[in-house]
Amino acid sequence: MRKKKFKWGKYGLIGLVFVLISYLGKIAIYPCKSSPVIAVPKYTWKLCNMDILGRLNWVGVSEKYLGFYQGKWIALLLNLVIAYLIVYLLIYIHKKKVKK
């Protein structure tokens, strides 16, 4: 019974870290194109933050994460992978310390 509780705990932690990254992630790691919304836009590459869900879109600015119109979904998937890796790294470190 204890393993099932811990299993739900892992998934809950992954979800919590994912939400925190997606709302509060101020690390700029995703390449994105941005341009003003005009008839013939000229996009420039820059690095965008990880806070995709908590980000307010600027009026008159178009951003394409990873260069795609659907790039926000890919960036959210990458946030989920990063959250998964963070939680499993913390569990691994915790198990190493408890073992000693």
C-alpha positions as a LaTeX table, in Angstrom:
\begin{tabular}{lrrr}
\hline
Residue & $x$ (\AA) & $y$ (\AA) & $z$ (\AA) \\
\hline
Met1 & 0.00 & 0.00 & 0.00 \\
Arg2 & 2.88 & 2.35 & 0.76 \\
Lys3 & 4.27 & 2.09 & $-2.77$ \\
Lys4 & 0.99 & 3.26 & $-4.31$ \\
Lys5 & 0.94 & 6.34 & $-2.09$ \\
Phe6 & 4.52 & 7.14 & $-3.06$ \\
Lys7 & 3.69 & 6.56 & $-6.72$ \\
Trp8 & 0.89 & 9.13 & $-6.51$ \\
Gly9 & 3.27 & 11.36 & $-4.61$ \\
Lys10 & 5.78 & 11.22 & $-7.49$ \\
Tyr11 & 3.15 & 12.13 & $-10.05$ \\
Gly12 & 1.82 & 14.86 & $-7.80$ \\
Leu13 & 5.33 & 16.30 & $-7.43$ \\
Ile14 & 5.84 & 16.13 & $-11.20$ \\
Gly15 & 2.56 & 17.99 & $-11.69$ \\
Leu16 & 3.48 & 20.60 & $-9.08$ \\
Val17 & 6.93 & 21.20 & $-10.55$ \\
Phe18 & 5.39 & 21.40 & $-14.05$ \\
Val19 & 2.89 & 24.03 & $-12.96$ \\
Leu20 & 5.58 & 26.01 & $-11.13$ \\
Ile21 & 7.87 & 25.93 & $-14.15$ \\
Ser22 & 5.08 & 26.84 & $-16.56$ \\
Tyr23 & 3.86 & 29.79 & $-14.44$ \\
Leu24 & 7.01 & 31.04 & $-12.74$ \\
Gly25 & 9.88 & 29.83 & $-14.93$ \\
Lys26 & 11.97 & 32.90 & $-15.64$ \\
Ile27 & 14.82 & 30.99 & $-17.27$ \\
Ala28 & 15.06 & 31.84 & $-20.96$ \\
Ile29 & 15.97 & 28.57 & $-22.69$ \\
Tyr30 & 13.49 & 28.20 & $-25.55$ \\
Pro31 & 14.40 & 29.78 & $-28.87$ \\
Cys32 & 11.52 & 31.75 & $-30.33$ \\
Lys33 & 10.79 & 34.15 & $-33.14$ \\
Ser34 & 9.12 & 37.45 & $-32.31$ \\
Ser35 & 7.84 & 40.27 & $-34.44$ \\
Pro36 & 5.33 & 43.08 & $-34.30$ \\
Val37 & 1.93 & 42.24 & $-35.74$ \\
Ile38 & 2.08 & 44.04 & $-39.06$ \\
Ala39 & 1.26 & 43.17 & $-42.67$ \\
Val40 & 4.72 & 41.81 & $-43.54$ \\
Pro41 & 6.34 & 40.76 & $-40.26$ \\
Lys42 & 10.09 & 40.43 & $-39.91$ \\
Tyr43 & 10.80 & 37.84 & $-37.24$ \\
Thr44 & 13.91 & 37.97 & $-35.08$ \\
Trp45 & 15.22 & 35.08 & $-33.01$ \\
Lys46 & 15.58 & 35.43 & $-29.26$ \\
Leu47 & 15.31 & 33.25 & $-26.16$ \\
Cys48 & 11.92 & 33.08 & $-24.47$ \\
Asn49 & 11.10 & 32.17 & $-20.89$ \\
Met50 & 9.68 & 28.88 & $-19.67$ \\
Asp51 & 6.61 & 30.58 & $-18.12$ \\
Ile52 & 4.27 & 29.79 & $-20.99$ \\
Leu53 & 1.04 & 29.48 & $-18.98$ \\
Gly54 & 1.56 & 32.54 & $-16.81$ \\
Arg55 & 2.79 & 34.78 & $-19.59$ \\
Leu56 & 0.70 & 37.67 & $-20.74$ \\
Asn57 & 0.85 & 38.15 & $-24.48$ \\
Trp58 & 1.91 & 41.61 & $-25.42$ \\
Val59 & $-0.60$ & 43.36 & $-27.63$ \\
Gly60 & 0.91 & 43.75 & $-31.07$ \\
Val61 & 3.71 & 41.19 & $-30.60$ \\
Ser62 & 3.67 & 37.76 & $-32.19$ \\
Glu63 & 5.86 & 34.99 & $-30.77$ \\
Lys64 & 6.52 & 31.57 & $-32.22$ \\
Tyr65 & 8.17 & 29.19 & $-29.78$ \\
Leu66 & 10.82 & 27.05 & $-31.48$ \\
Gly67 & 9.92 & 28.81 & $-34.74$ \\
Phe68 & 6.49 & 27.14 & $-35.08$ \\
Tyr69 & 2.97 & 28.45 & $-34.62$ \\
Gln70 & 2.24 & 25.36 & $-32.47$ \\
Gly71 & 5.56 & 25.73 & $-30.68$ \\
Lys72 & 3.88 & 26.56 & $-27.35$ \\
Trp73 & 2.60 & 22.98 & $-27.15$ \\
Ile74 & 6.09 & 21.64 & $-27.80$ \\
Ala75 & 7.50 & 23.99 & $-25.14$ \\
Leu76 & 4.85 & 22.77 & $-22.66$ \\
Leu77 & 5.85 & 19.19 & $-23.42$ \\
Leu78 & 9.49 & 20.13 & $-22.80$ \\
Asn79 & 8.43 & 21.72 & $-19.48$ \\
Leu80 & 6.80 & 18.43 & $-18.54$ \\
Val81 & 9.96 & 16.48 & $-19.43$ \\
Ile82 & 12.09 & 18.92 & $-17.41$ \\
Ala83 & 9.72 & 18.58 & $-14.42$ \\
Tyr84 & 9.93 & 14.78 & $-14.71$ \\
Leu85 & 13.73 & 14.89 & $-14.76$ \\
Ile86 & 13.90 & 17.27 & $-11.78$ \\
Val87 & 11.63 & 15.10 & $-9.63$ \\
Tyr88 & 13.41 & 11.86 & $-10.49$ \\
Leu89 & 16.79 & 13.47 & $-9.86$ \\
Leu90 & 15.58 & 14.61 & $-6.43$ \\
Ile91 & 14.24 & 11.12 & $-5.65$ \\
Tyr92 & 17.54 & 9.57 & $-6.74$ \\
Ile93 & 19.53 & 11.96 & $-4.52$ \\
His94 & 17.15 & 11.31 & $-1.60$ \\
Lys95 & 17.51 & 7.52 & $-1.97$ \\
Lys96 & 21.32 & 7.86 & $-2.11$ \\
Lys97 & 21.37 & 9.87 & 1.13 \\
Val98 & 18.94 & 7.55 & 2.94 \\
Lys99 & 21.01 & 4.52 & 1.92 \\
Lys100 & 24.15 & 5.87 & 3.62 \\
\hline
\end{tabular}
